[in-house]
Amino acid sequence: MDLLTTRETMKESFRTYLEKRGYKPSTVKDYAYRVDRVLNRENLTWDSLRTNITQLIPDYDSSGIHAEYGAQGNRTVINALKRFQEFADSTRVGDTRVHHVNQSHSSEPGLIQVTTPTTTITILIKERNP
């Protein structure tokens, strides 16, 4: 089985996460753009960033090796990374904050719903054709 996670899906999920928390559309767009820029600098994907965000934030924060870059736009870069960390923490399957996983009651086969304190995530599982 493959877990279908694409760059655009995770990026859109991050944008939705920010919108639901009341961020202005311009901030949502800017934060997603700033995360994209860091991904390009670090040669990472959205999925690998979710795994490595905790190690990356200190590099872009005030005393890190990329602090100057992180401080761009009144610290927009580091703030975007910190919001992404919150997003990643709230959606991480296997995290102790996950409250419920429901596969048997989903409306379609191959869908799993994961519920955390702040989010419900629907994951599509697709079998490979032999």
Backbone as XML, in Angstrom:
<?xml version="1.0"?>
<chain id="A" units="angstrom">
  <residue number="1" name="MET">
    <atom name="N" x="0.838" y="-1.197" z="0.000"/>
    <atom name="CA" x="0.000" y="0.000" z="0.000"/>
    <atom name="C" x="0.878" y="1.255" z="0.000"/>
  </residue>
  <residue number="2" name="ASP">
    <atom name="N" x="0.406" y="2.282" z="-0.675"/>
    <atom name="CA" x="1.100" y="3.560" z="-0.723"/>
    <atom name="C" x="0.280" y="4.612" z="-0.014"/>
  </residue>
  <residue number="3" name="LEU">
    <atom name="N" x="0.930" y="5.395" z="0.807"/>
    <atom name="CA" x="0.283" y="6.553" z="1.409"/>
    <atom name="C" x="0.485" y="7.699" z="0.423"/>
  </residue>
  <residue number="4" name="LEU">
    <atom name="N" x="-0.611" y="8.207" z="-0.119"/>
    <atom name="CA" x="-0.507" y="9.244" z="-1.146"/>
    <atom name="C" x="-0.361" y="10.611" z="-0.506"/>
  </residue>
  <residue number="5" name="THR">
    <atom name="N" x="0.865" y="11.089" z="-0.461"/>
    <atom name="CA" x="1.136" y="12.417" z="0.077"/>
    <atom name="C" x="1.934" y="13.163" z="-0.984"/>
  </residue>
  <residue number="6" name="THR">
    <atom name="N" x="1.368" y="14.209" z="-1.520"/>
    <atom name="CA" x="2.066" y="14.983" z="-2.529"/>
    <atom name="C" x="2.422" y="16.343" z="-1.966"/>
  </residue>
  <residue number="7" name="ARG">
    <atom name="N" x="3.360" y="16.974" z="-2.647"/>
    <atom name="CA" x="3.799" y="18.310" z="-2.247"/>
    <atom name="C" x="2.613" y="19.255" z="-2.139"/>
  </residue>
  <residue number="8" name="GLU">
    <atom name="N" x="1.769" y="19.277" z="-3.165"/>
    <atom name="CA" x="0.656" y="20.215" z="-3.178"/>
    <atom name="C" x="-0.382" y="19.872" z="-2.120"/>
  </residue>
  <residue number="9" name="THR">
    <atom name="N" x="-0.606" y="18.588" z="-1.871"/>
    <atom name="CA" x="-1.585" y="18.210" z="-0.864"/>
    <atom name="C" x="-1.142" y="18.687" z="0.507"/>
  </residue>
  <residue number="10" name="MET">
    <atom name="N" x="0.127" y="18.457" z="0.858"/>
    <atom name="CA" x="0.614" y="18.881" z="2.167"/>
    <atom name="C" x="0.644" y="20.406" z="2.254"/>
  </residue>
  <residue number="11" name="LYS">
    <atom name="N" x="1.031" y="21.049" z="1.187"/>
    <atom name="CA" x="1.062" y="22.510" z="1.172"/>
    <atom name="C" x="-0.353" y="23.062" z="1.366"/>
  </residue>
  <residue number="12" name="GLU">
    <atom name="N" x="-1.317" y="22.483" z="0.674"/>
    <atom name="CA" x="-2.698" y="22.934" z="0.824"/>
    <atom name="C" x="-3.225" y="22.633" z="2.226"/>
  </residue>
  <residue number="13" name="SER">
    <atom name="N" x="-2.833" y="21.506" z="2.793"/>
    <atom name="CA" x="-3.249" y="21.188" z="4.162"/>
    <atom name="C" x="-2.685" y="22.202" z="5.145"/>
  </residue>
  <residue number="14" name="PHE">
    <atom name="N" x="-1.436" y="22.607" z="4.922"/>
    <atom name="CA" x="-0.814" y="23.622" z="5.766"/>
    <atom name="C" x="-1.568" y="24.947" z="5.631"/>
  </residue>
  <residue number="15" name="ARG">
    <atom name="N" x="-1.906" y="25.317" z="4.404"/>
    <atom name="CA" x="-2.645" y="26.557" z="4.172"/>
    <atom name="C" x="-4.012" y="26.510" z="4.871"/>
  </residue>
  <residue number="16" name="THR">
    <atom name="N" x="-4.688" y="25.379" z="4.755"/>
    <atom name="CA" x="-5.988" y="25.204" z="5.403"/>
    <atom name="C" x="-5.851" y="25.301" z="6.920"/>
  </residue>
  <residue number="17" name="TYR">
    <atom name="N" x="-4.793" y="24.688" z="7.452"/>
    <atom name="CA" x="-4.512" y="24.745" z="8.890"/>
    <atom name="C" x="-4.404" y="26.203" z="9.343"/>
  </residue>
  <residue number="18" name="LEU">
    <atom name="N" x="-3.657" y="27.010" z="8.587"/>
    <atom name="CA" x="-3.489" y="28.417" z="8.942"/>
    <atom name="C" x="-4.803" y="29.194" z="8.828"/>
  </residue>
  <residue number="19" name="GLU">
    <atom name="N" x="-5.545" y="28.932" z="7.749"/>
    <atom name="CA" x="-6.826" y="29.622" z="7.542"/>
    <atom name="C" x="-7.786" y="29.342" z="8.691"/>
  </residue>
  <residue number="20" name="LYS">
    <atom name="N" x="-7.844" y="28.085" z="9.128"/>
    <atom name="CA" x="-8.752" y="27.710" z="10.226"/>
    <atom name="C" x="-8.350" y="28.362" z="11.536"/>
  </residue>
  <residue number="21" name="ARG">
    <atom name="N" x="-7.115" y="28.819" z="11.631"/>
    <atom name="CA" x="-6.658" y="29.498" z="12.837"/>
    <atom name="C" x="-6.737" y="31.013" z="12.711"/>
  </residue>
  <residue number="22" name="GLY">
    <atom name="N" x="-7.390" y="31.486" z="11.670"/>
    <atom name="CA" x="-7.682" y="32.908" z="11.542"/>
    <atom name="C" x="-6.602" y="33.757" z="10.901"/>
  </residue>
  <residue number="23" name="TYR">
    <atom name="N" x="-5.609" y="33.135" z="10.277"/>
    <atom name="CA" x="-4.578" y="33.931" z="9.602"/>
    <atom name="C" x="-5.172" y="34.581" z="8.358"/>
  </residue>
  <residue number="24" name="LYS">
    <atom name="N" x="-4.732" y="35.798" z="8.073"/>
    <atom name="CA" x="-5.184" y="36.527" z="6.896"/>
    <atom name="C" x="-4.716" y="35.793" z="5.638"/>
  </residue>
  <residue number="25" name="PRO">
    <atom name="N" x="-5.484" y="35.887" z="4.545"/>
    <atom name="CA" x="-5.092" y="35.225" z="3.298"/>
    <atom name="C" x="-3.675" y="35.599" z="2.835"/>
  </residue>
  <residue number="26" name="SER">
    <atom name="N" x="-3.282" y="36.846" z="3.026"/>
    <atom name="CA" x="-1.942" y="37.258" z="2.607"/>
    <atom name="C" x="-0.859" y="36.575" z="3.445"/>
  </residue>
  <residue number="27" name="THR">
    <atom name="N" x="-1.120" y="36.380" z="4.727"/>
    <atom name="CA" x="-0.168" y="35.697" z="5.601"/>
    <atom name="C" x="-0.093" y="34.220" z="5.252"/>
  </residue>
  <residue number="28" name="VAL">
    <atom name="N" x="-1.240" y="33.610" z="4.986"/>
    <atom name="CA" x="-1.277" y="32.198" z="4.603"/>
    <atom name="C" x="-0.436" y="31.983" z="3.344"/>
  </residue>
  <residue number="29" name="LYS">
    <atom name="N" x="-0.647" y="32.831" z="2.363"/>
    <atom name="CA" x="0.094" y="32.725" z="1.100"/>
    <atom name="C" x="1.593" y="32.945" z="1.340"/>
  </residue>
  <residue number="30" name="ASP">
    <atom name="N" x="1.935" y="33.941" z="2.133"/>
    <atom name="CA" x="3.334" y="34.257" z="2.405"/>
    <atom name="C" x="4.026" y="33.138" z="3.177"/>
  </residue>
  <residue number="31" name="TYR">
    <atom name="N" x="3.371" y="32.585" z="4.192"/>
    <atom name="CA" x="3.977" y="31.503" z="4.971"/>
    <atom name="C" x="4.238" y="30.273" z="4.096"/>
  </residue>
  <residue number="32" name="ALA">
    <atom name="N" x="3.278" y="29.919" z="3.240"/>
    <atom name="CA" x="3.485" y="28.775" z="2.341"/>
    <atom name="C" x="4.648" y="29.052" z="1.386"/>
  </residue>
  <residue number="33" name="TYR">
    <atom name="N" x="4.729" y="30.288" z="0.890"/>
    <atom name="CA" x="5.829" y="30.684" z="0.006"/>
    <atom name="C" x="7.174" y="30.606" z="0.734"/>
  </residue>
  <residue number="34" name="ARG">
    <atom name="N" x="7.215" y="31.101" z="1.960"/>
    <atom name="CA" x="8.469" y="31.091" z="2.739"/>
    <atom name="C" x="8.910" y="29.654" z="3.036"/>
  </residue>
  <residue number="35" name="VAL">
    <atom name="N" x="7.974" y="28.779" z="3.347"/>
    <atom name="CA" x="8.328" y="27.377" z="3.573"/>
    <atom name="C" x="8.870" y="26.774" z="2.281"/>
  </residue>
  <residue number="36" name="ASP">
    <atom name="N" x="8.235" y="27.057" z="1.160"/>
    <atom name="CA" x="8.748" y="26.585" z="-0.138"/>
    <atom name="C" x="10.187" y="27.027" z="-0.370"/>
  </residue>
  <residue number="37" name="ARG">
    <atom name="N" x="10.480" y="28.268" z="-0.051"/>
    <atom name="CA" x="11.845" y="28.797" z="-0.231"/>
    <atom name="C" x="12.850" y="28.042" z="0.634"/>
  </residue>
  <residue number="38" name="VAL">
    <atom name="N" x="12.496" y="27.765" z="1.883"/>
    <atom name="CA" x="13.390" y="27.001" z="2.766"/>
    <atom name="C" x="13.571" y="25.586" z="2.225"/>
  </residue>
  <residue number="39" name="LEU">
    <atom name="N" x="12.496" y="24.991" z="1.727"/>
    <atom name="CA" x="12.600" y="23.651" z="1.142"/>
    <atom name="C" x="13.607" y="23.637" z="-0.006"/>
  </residue>
  <residue number="40" name="ASN">
    <atom name="N" x="13.547" y="24.659" z="-0.844"/>
    <atom name="CA" x="14.502" y="24.759" z="-1.952"/>
    <atom name="C" x="15.928" y="24.948" z="-1.441"/>
  </residue>
  <residue number="41" name="ARG">
    <atom name="N" x="16.108" y="25.801" z="-0.444"/>
    <atom name="CA" x="17.442" y="26.030" z="0.131"/>
    <atom name="C" x="18.026" y="24.772" z="0.743"/>
  </residue>
  <residue number="42" name="GLU">
    <atom name="N" x="17.171" y="23.991" z="1.402"/>
    <atom name="CA" x="17.611" y="22.807" z="2.145"/>
    <atom name="C" x="17.506" y="21.517" z="1.320"/>
  </residue>
  <residue number="43" name="ASN">
    <atom name="N" x="16.996" y="21.645" z="0.104"/>
    <atom name="CA" x="16.799" y="20.485" z="-0.765"/>
    <atom name="C" x="15.926" y="19.427" z="-0.073"/>
  </residue>
  <residue number="44" name="LEU">
    <atom name="N" x="14.798" y="19.870" z="0.462"/>
    <atom name="CA" x="13.862" y="19.008" z="1.177"/>
    <atom name="C" x="12.509" y="18.988" z="0.473"/>
  </residue>
  <residue number="45" name="THR">
    <atom name="N" x="11.702" y="18.014" z="0.792"/>
    <atom name="CA" x="10.314" y="17.968" z="0.352"/>
    <atom name="C" x="9.435" y="18.387" z="1.523"/>
  </residue>
  <residue number="46" name="TRP">
    <atom name="N" x="8.165" y="18.635" z="1.247"/>
    <atom name="CA" x="7.234" y="18.978" z="2.326"/>
    <atom name="C" x="7.170" y="17.846" z="3.332"/>
  </residue>
  <residue number="47" name="ASP">
    <atom name="N" x="7.158" y="16.604" z="2.845"/>
    <atom name="CA" x="7.071" y="15.462" z="3.751"/>
    <atom name="C" x="8.325" y="15.318" z="4.603"/>
  </residue>
  <residue number="48" name="SER">
    <atom name="N" x="9.505" y="15.503" z="3.986"/>
    <atom name="CA" x="10.736" y="15.385" z="4.782"/>
    <atom name="C" x="10.871" y="16.543" z="5.760"/>
  </residue>
  <residue number="49" name="LEU">
    <atom name="N" x="10.304" y="17.699" z="5.416"/>
    <atom name="CA" x="10.317" y="18.817" z="6.362"/>
    <atom name="C" x="9.491" y="18.466" z="7.599"/>
  </residue>
  <residue number="50" name="ARG">
    <atom name="N" x="8.375" y="17.814" z="7.380"/>
    <atom name="CA" x="7.532" y="17.418" z="8.520"/>
    <atom name="C" x="8.324" y="16.544" z="9.489"/>
  </residue>
  <residue number="51" name="THR">
    <atom name="N" x="9.181" y="15.702" z="8.960"/>
    <atom name="CA" x="9.995" y="14.810" z="9.784"/>
    <atom name="C" x="11.152" y="15.546" z="10.452"/>
  </residue>
  <residue number="52" name="ASN">
    <atom name="N" x="11.715" y="16.558" z="9.784"/>
    <atom name="CA" x="12.943" y="17.213" z="10.242"/>
    <atom name="C" x="12.756" y="18.625" z="10.783"/>
  </residue>
  <residue number="53" name="ILE">
    <atom name="N" x="11.534" y="19.087" z="10.915"/>
    <atom name="CA" x="11.303" y="20.483" z="11.283"/>
    <atom name="C" x="11.906" y="20.840" z="12.633"/>
  </residue>
  <residue number="54" name="THR">
    <atom name="N" x="11.863" y="19.930" z="13.588"/>
    <atom name="CA" x="12.380" y="20.225" z="14.933"/>
    <atom name="C" x="13.874" y="20.505" z="14.906"/>
  </residue>
  <residue number="55" name="GLN">
    <atom name="N" x="14.600" y="19.820" z="14.039"/>
    <atom name="CA" x="16.034" y="20.045" z="13.924"/>
    <atom name="C" x="16.355" y="21.289" z="13.092"/>
  </residue>
  <residue number="56" name="LEU">
    <atom name="N" x="15.452" y="21.662" z="12.195"/>
    <atom name="CA" x="15.713" y="22.770" z="11.275"/>
    <atom name="C" x="15.445" y="24.144" z="11.903"/>
  </residue>
  <residue number="57" name="ILE">
    <atom name="N" x="14.454" y="24.244" z="12.762"/>
    <atom name="CA" x="14.073" y="25.542" z="13.339"/>
    <atom name="C" x="15.241" y="26.241" z="14.036"/>
  </residue>
  <residue number="58" name="PRO">
    <atom name="N" x="16.028" y="25.564" z="14.865"/>
    <atom name="CA" x="17.144" y="26.278" z="15.516"/>
    <atom name="C" x="18.130" y="26.905" z="14.524"/>
  </residue>
  <residue number="59" name="ASP">
    <atom name="N" x="18.284" y="26.309" z="13.350"/>
    <atom name="CA" x="19.189" y="26.863" z="12.341"/>
    <atom name="C" x="18.701" y="28.214" z="11.811"/>
  </residue>
  <residue number="60" name="TYR">
    <atom name="N" x="17.377" y="28.405" z="11.774"/>
    <atom name="CA" x="16.807" y="29.632" z="11.214"/>
    <atom name="C" x="16.365" y="30.618" z="12.303"/>
  </residue>
  <residue number="61" name="ASP">
    <atom name="N" x="16.447" y="30.222" z="13.556"/>
    <atom name="CA" x="16.058" y="31.122" z="14.642"/>
    <atom name="C" x="17.206" y="32.077" z="14.963"/>
  </residue>
  <residue number="62" name="SER">
    <atom name="N" x="17.022" y="32.971" z="15.910"/>
    <atom name="CA" x="17.918" y="34.105" z="16.145"/>
    <atom name="C" x="19.391" y="33.782" z="16.330"/>
  </residue>
  <residue number="63" name="SER">
    <atom name="N" x="19.749" y="32.645" z="16.875"/>
    <atom name="CA" x="21.175" y="32.351" z="17.059"/>
    <atom name="C" x="21.661" y="31.225" z="16.148"/>
  </residue>
  <residue number="64" name="GLY">
    <atom name="N" x="20.849" y="30.841" z="15.163"/>
    <atom name="CA" x="21.216" y="29.744" z="14.273"/>
    <atom name="C" x="22.111" y="30.165" z="13.121"/>
  </residue>
  <residue number="65" name="ILE">
    <atom name="N" x="22.602" y="29.164" z="12.400"/>
    <atom name="CA" x="23.530" y="29.437" z="11.289"/>
    <atom name="C" x="22.843" y="30.153" z="10.120"/>
  </residue>
  <residue number="66" name="HIS">
    <atom name="N" x="21.530" y="30.080" z="10.025"/>
    <atom name="CA" x="20.774" y="30.782" z="8.975"/>
    <atom name="C" x="19.863" y="31.855" z="9.582"/>
  </residue>
  <residue number="67" name="ALA">
    <atom name="N" x="20.268" y="32.406" z="10.706"/>
    <atom name="CA" x="19.448" y="33.381" z="11.431"/>
    <atom name="C" x="19.109" y="34.598" z="10.578"/>
  </residue>
  <residue number="68" name="GLU">
    <atom name="N" x="20.049" y="35.050" z="9.778"/>
    <atom name="CA" x="19.798" y="36.230" z="8.945"/>
    <atom name="C" x="18.677" y="35.951" z="7.943"/>
  </residue>
  <residue number="69" name="TYR">
    <atom name="N" x="18.712" y="34.770" z="7.356"/>
    <atom name="CA" x="17.650" y="34.382" z="6.420"/>
    <atom name="C" x="16.319" y="34.228" z="7.169"/>
  </residue>
  <residue number="70" name="GLY">
    <atom name="N" x="16.359" y="33.611" z="8.340"/>
    <atom name="CA" x="15.158" y="33.411" z="9.139"/>
    <atom name="C" x="14.513" y="34.706" z="9.581"/>
  </residue>
  <residue number="71" name="ALA">
    <atom name="N" x="15.318" y="35.760" z="9.702"/>
    <atom name="CA" x="14.820" y="37.054" z="10.168"/>
    <atom name="C" x="14.224" y="37.903" z="9.047"/>
  </residue>
  <residue number="72" name="GLN">
    <atom name="N" x="14.329" y="37.461" z="7.806"/>
    <atom name="CA" x="13.807" y="38.253" z="6.686"/>
    <atom name="C" x="12.322" y="38.540" z="6.867"/>
  </residue>
  <residue number="73" name="GLY">
    <atom name="N" x="11.925" y="39.712" z="6.435"/>
    <atom name="CA" x="10.518" y="40.109" z="6.492"/>
    <atom name="C" x="9.957" y="40.112" z="7.891"/>
  </residue>
  <residue number="74" name="ASN">
    <atom name="N" x="10.667" y="40.749" z="8.820"/>
    <atom name="CA" x="10.245" y="40.787" z="10.230"/>
    <atom name="C" x="10.052" y="39.380" z="10.800"/>
  </residue>
  <residue number="75" name="ARG">
    <atom name="N" x="11.009" y="38.512" z="10.509"/>
    <atom name="CA" x="11.051" y="37.126" z="10.999"/>
    <atom name="C" x="9.953" y="36.245" z="10.404"/>
  </residue>
  <residue number="76" name="THR">
    <atom name="N" x="9.482" y="36.622" z="9.217"/>
    <atom name="CA" x="8.432" y="35.836" z="8.569"/>
    <atom name="C" x="8.883" y="34.409" z="8.285"/>
  </residue>
  <residue number="77" name="VAL">
    <atom name="N" x="10.142" y="34.228" z="7.891"/>
    <atom name="CA" x="10.629" y="32.882" z="7.565"/>
    <atom name="C" x="10.584" y="31.986" z="8.797"/>
  </residue>
  <residue number="78" name="ILE">
    <atom name="N" x="11.162" y="32.421" z="9.893"/>
    <atom name="CA" x="11.179" y="31.581" z="11.092"/>
    <atom name="C" x="9.770" y="31.406" z="11.644"/>
  </residue>
  <residue number="79" name="ASN">
    <atom name="N" x="8.938" y="32.434" z="11.551"/>
    <atom name="CA" x="7.554" y="32.298" z="12.015"/>
    <atom name="C" x="6.785" y="31.275" z="11.170"/>
  </residue>
  <residue number="80" name="ALA">
    <atom name="N" x="7.019" y="31.283" z="9.856"/>
    <atom name="CA" x="6.386" y="30.300" z="8.976"/>
    <atom name="C" x="6.839" y="28.890" z="9.334"/>
  </residue>
  <residue number="81" name="LEU">
    <atom name="N" x="8.122" y="28.721" z="9.618"/>
    <atom name="CA" x="8.633" y="27.399" z="10.005"/>
    <atom name="C" x="8.035" y="26.948" z="11.341"/>
  </residue>
  <residue number="82" name="LYS">
    <atom name="N" x="7.884" y="27.867" z="12.260"/>
    <atom name="CA" x="7.296" y="27.507" z="13.557"/>
    <atom name="C" x="5.814" y="27.140" z="13.411"/>
  </residue>
  <residue number="83" name="ARG">
    <atom name="N" x="5.086" y="27.832" z="12.537"/>
    <atom name="CA" x="3.695" y="27.459" z="12.292"/>
    <atom name="C" x="3.631" y="26.097" z="11.603"/>
  </residue>
  <residue number="84" name="PHE">
    <atom name="N" x="4.597" y="25.835" z="10.717"/>
    <atom name="CA" x="4.629" y="24.527" z="10.073"/>
    <atom name="C" x="4.901" y="23.435" z="11.109"/>
  </residue>
  <residue number="85" name="GLN">
    <atom name="N" x="5.742" y="23.711" z="12.081"/>
    <atom name="CA" x="6.003" y="22.727" z="13.136"/>
    <atom name="C" x="4.717" y="22.430" z="13.913"/>
  </residue>
  <residue number="86" name="GLU">
    <atom name="N" x="3.950" y="23.470" z="14.228"/>
    <atom name="CA" x="2.672" y="23.259" z="14.911"/>
    <atom name="C" x="1.740" y="22.402" z="14.057"/>
  </residue>
  <residue number="87" name="PHE">
    <atom name="N" x="1.694" y="22.711" z="12.760"/>
    <atom name="CA" x="0.890" y="21.926" z="11.826"/>
    <atom name="C" x="1.359" y="20.471" z="11.811"/>
  </residue>
  <residue number="88" name="ALA">
    <atom name="N" x="2.652" y="20.258" z="11.702"/>
    <atom name="CA" x="3.201" y="18.904" z="11.653"/>
    <atom name="C" x="2.894" y="18.151" z="12.945"/>
  </residue>
  <residue number="89" name="ASP">
    <atom name="N" x="3.043" y="18.829" z="14.069"/>
    <atom name="CA" x="2.751" y="18.193" z="15.360"/>
    <atom name="C" x="1.279" y="17.801" z="15.469"/>
  </residue>
  <residue number="90" name="SER">
    <atom name="N" x="0.405" y="18.608" z="14.909"/>
    <atom name="CA" x="-1.027" y="18.332" z="15.022"/>
    <atom name="C" x="-1.493" y="17.243" z="14.068"/>
  </residue>
  <residue number="91" name="THR">
    <atom name="N" x="-0.695" y="16.907" z="13.066"/>
    <atom name="CA" x="-1.121" y="15.928" z="12.062"/>
    <atom name="C" x="-0.291" y="14.660" z="12.066"/>
  </residue>
  <residue number="92" name="ARG">
    <atom name="N" x="0.701" y="14.584" z="12.919"/>
    <atom name="CA" x="1.604" y="13.438" z="12.895"/>
    <atom name="C" x="0.899" y="12.183" z="13.403"/>
  </residue>
  <residue number="93" name="VAL">
    <atom name="N" x="0.762" y="11.191" z="12.529"/>
    <atom name="CA" x="0.187" y="9.906" z="12.918"/>
    <atom name="C" x="1.195" y="9.206" z="13.809"/>
  </residue>
  <residue number="94" name="GLY">
    <atom name="N" x="0.717" y="8.631" z="14.892"/>
    <atom name="CA" x="1.622" y="7.985" z="15.835"/>
    <atom name="C" x="2.011" y="8.919" z="16.963"/>
  </residue>
  <residue number="95" name="ASP">
    <atom name="N" x="1.737" y="10.193" z="16.810"/>
    <atom name="CA" x="1.985" y="11.161" z="17.867"/>
    <atom name="C" x="1.031" y="10.852" z="19.019"/>
  </residue>
  <residue number="96" name="THR">
    <atom name="N" x="1.473" y="11.068" z="20.209"/>
    <atom name="CA" x="0.625" y="10.784" z="21.369"/>
    <atom name="C" x="-0.615" y="11.673" z="21.394"/>
  </residue>
  <residue number="97" name="ARG">
    <atom name="N" x="-0.631" y="12.709" z="20.574"/>
    <atom name="CA" x="-1.784" y="13.597" z="20.555"/>
    <atom name="C" x="-2.902" y="13.075" z="19.659"/>
  </residue>
  <residue number="98" name="VAL">
    <atom name="N" x="-2.659" y="11.998" z="18.905"/>
    <atom name="CA" x="-3.711" y="11.426" z="18.077"/>
    <atom name="C" x="-4.727" y="10.757" z="18.999"/>
  </residue>
  <residue number="99" name="HIS">
    <atom name="N" x="-5.983" y="11.124" z="18.863"/>
    <atom name="CA" x="-7.017" y="10.591" z="19.741"/>
    <atom name="C" x="-7.726" y="9.380" z="19.174"/>
  </residue>
  <residue number="100" name="HIS">
    <atom name="N" x="-7.892" y="9.308" z="17.865"/>
    <atom name="CA" x="-8.706" y="8.233" z="17.313"/>
    <atom name="C" x="-8.321" y="7.978" z="15.859"/>
  </residue>
  <residue number="101" name="VAL">
    <atom name="N" x="-8.213" y="6.713" z="15.487"/>
    <atom name="CA" x="-8.009" y="6.309" z="14.094"/>
    <atom name="C" x="-9.181" y="5.433" z="13.721"/>
  </residue>
  <residue number="102" name="ASN">
    <atom name="N" x="-9.855" y="5.772" z="12.633"/>
    <atom name="CA" x="-11.051" y="5.047" z="12.228"/>
    <atom name="C" x="-10.903" y="4.584" z="10.790"/>
  </residue>
  <residue number="103" name="GLN">
    <atom name="N" x="-10.776" y="3.277" z="10.594"/>
    <atom name="CA" x="-10.712" y="2.744" z="9.244"/>
    <atom name="C" x="-12.004" y="2.044" z="8.877"/>
  </residue>
  <residue number="104" name="SER">
    <atom name="N" x="-12.579" y="1.304" z="9.799"/>
    <atom name="CA" x="-13.726" y="0.466" z="9.482"/>
    <atom name="C" x="-15.009" y="1.261" z="9.212"/>
  </residue>
  <residue number="105" name="HIS">
    <atom name="N" x="-15.102" y="2.454" z="9.757"/>
    <atom name="CA" x="-16.343" y="3.213" z="9.610"/>
    <atom name="C" x="-16.249" y="4.311" z="8.550"/>
  </residue>
  <residue number="106" name="SER">
    <atom name="N" x="-15.162" y="4.309" z="7.749"/>
    <atom name="CA" x="-15.067" y="5.359" z="6.753"/>
    <atom name="C" x="-16.075" y="5.115" z="5.636"/>
  </residue>
  <residue number="107" name="SER">
    <atom name="N" x="-16.437" y="6.189" z="4.965"/>
    <atom name="CA" x="-17.466" y="6.107" z="3.945"/>
    <atom name="C" x="-16.964" y="5.414" z="2.676"/>
  </residue>
  <residue number="108" name="GLU">
    <atom name="N" x="-15.675" y="5.366" z="2.446"/>
    <atom name="CA" x="-15.117" y="4.721" z="1.266"/>
    <atom name="C" x="-14.010" y="3.770" z="1.671"/>
  </residue>
  <residue number="109" name="PRO">
    <atom name="N" x="-13.881" y="2.632" z="0.968"/>
    <atom name="CA" x="-12.765" y="1.726" z="1.268"/>
    <atom name="C" x="-11.441" y="2.423" z="0.993"/>
  </residue>
  <residue number="110" name="GLY">
    <atom name="N" x="-10.448" y="2.137" z="1.803"/>
    <atom name="CA" x="-9.124" y="2.727" z="1.607"/>
    <atom name="C" x="-8.940" y="4.074" z="2.275"/>
  </residue>
  <residue number="111" name="LEU">
    <atom name="N" x="-9.954" y="4.571" z="2.945"/>
    <atom name="CA" x="-9.824" y="5.845" z="3.651"/>
    <atom name="C" x="-9.671" y="5.586" z="5.145"/>
  </residue>
  <residue number="112" name="ILE">
    <atom name="N" x="-8.762" y="6.327" z="5.745"/>
    <atom name="CA" x="-8.563" y="6.267" z="7.186"/>
    <atom name="C" x="-8.734" y="7.679" z="7.716"/>
  </residue>
  <residue number="113" name="GLN">
    <atom name="N" x="-9.473" y="7.842" z="8.784"/>
    <atom name="CA" x="-9.611" y="9.148" z="9.411"/>
    <atom name="C" x="-8.848" y="9.145" z="10.728"/>
  </residue>
  <residue number="114" name="VAL">
    <atom name="N" x="-8.005" y="10.154" z="10.903"/>
    <atom name="CA" x="-7.227" y="10.321" z="12.117"/>
    <atom name="C" x="-7.709" y="11.605" z="12.782"/>
  </residue>
  <residue number="115" name="THR">
    <atom name="N" x="-8.081" y="11.516" z="14.048"/>
    <atom name="CA" x="-8.591" y="12.675" z="14.772"/>
    <atom name="C" x="-7.615" y="13.058" z="15.877"/>
  </residue>
  <residue number="116" name="THR">
    <atom name="N" x="-7.198" y="14.320" z="15.870"/>
    <atom name="CA" x="-6.348" y="14.875" z="16.912"/>
    <atom name="C" x="-7.187" y="15.901" z="17.668"/>
  </residue>
  <residue number="117" name="PRO">
    <atom name="N" x="-6.630" y="16.530" z="18.695"/>
    <atom name="CA" x="-7.416" y="17.549" z="19.407"/>
    <atom name="C" x="-7.866" y="18.711" z="18.526"/>
  </residue>
  <residue number="118" name="THR">
    <atom name="N" x="-7.134" y="18.981" z="17.439"/>
    <atom name="CA" x="-7.452" y="20.159" z="16.633"/>
    <atom name="C" x="-7.856" y="19.845" z="15.205"/>
  </residue>
  <residue number="119" name="THR">
    <atom name="N" x="-7.669" y="18.611" z="14.739"/>
    <atom name="CA" x="-7.819" y="18.324" z="13.324"/>
    <atom name="C" x="-8.350" y="16.916" z="13.098"/>
  </residue>
  <residue number="120" name="THR">
    <atom name="N" x="-9.121" y="16.757" z="12.038"/>
    <atom name="CA" x="-9.432" y="15.426" z="11.527"/>
    <atom name="C" x="-8.790" y="15.327" z="10.156"/>
  </residue>
  <residue number="121" name="ILE">
    <atom name="N" x="-8.002" y="14.283" z="9.963"/>
    <atom name="CA" x="-7.268" y="14.087" z="8.719"/>
    <atom name="C" x="-7.818" y="12.840" z="8.039"/>
  </residue>
  <residue number="122" name="THR">
    <atom name="N" x="-8.062" y="12.923" z="6.761"/>
    <atom name="CA" x="-8.471" y="11.759" z="5.993"/>
    <atom name="C" x="-7.308" y="11.359" z="5.110"/>
  </residue>
  <residue number="123" name="ILE">
    <atom name="N" x="-6.921" y="10.085" z="5.202"/>
    <atom name="CA" x="-5.778" y="9.563" z="4.451"/>
    <atom name="C" x="-6.294" y="8.518" z="3.481"/>
  </residue>
  <residue number="124" name="LEU">
    <atom name="N" x="-5.882" y="8.608" z="2.216"/>
    <atom name="CA" x="-6.250" y="7.636" z="1.205"/>
    <atom name="C" x="-5.135" y="6.612" z="1.078"/>
  </residue>
  <residue number="125" name="ILE">
    <atom name="N" x="-5.468" y="5.332" z="1.230"/>
    <atom name="CA" x="-4.524" y="4.250" z="1.057"/>
    <atom name="C" x="-4.846" y="3.590" z="-0.281"/>
  </residue>
  <residue number="126" name="LYS">
    <atom name="N" x="-3.852" y="3.481" z="-1.133"/>
    <atom name="CA" x="-4.062" y="2.919" z="-2.459"/>
    <atom name="C" x="-3.146" y="1.721" z="-2.636"/>
  </residue>
  <residue number="127" name="GLU">
    <atom name="N" x="-3.715" y="0.612" z="-3.086"/>
    <atom name="CA" x="-2.909" y="-0.572" z="-3.344"/>
    <atom name="C" x="-2.250" y="-0.443" z="-4.703"/>
  </residue>
  <residue number="128" name="ARG">
    <atom name="N" x="-1.029" y="-0.942" z="-4.793"/>
    <atom name="CA" x="-0.340" y="-0.952" z="-6.087"/>
    <atom name="C" x="-0.899" y="-2.065" z="-6.945"/>
  </residue>
  <residue number="129" name="ASN">
    <atom name="N" x="-0.991" y="-1.800" z="-8.223"/>
    <atom name="CA" x="-1.400" y="-2.850" z="-9.154"/>
    <atom name="C" x="-0.208" y="-3.769" z="-9.408"/>
  </residue>
  <residue number="130" name="PRO">
    <atom name="N" x="-0.429" y="-5.094" z="-9.371"/>
    <atom name="CA" x="0.711" y="-6.011" z="-9.579"/>
    <atom name="C" x="1.261" y="-5.949" z="-10.979"/>
  </residue>
</chain>
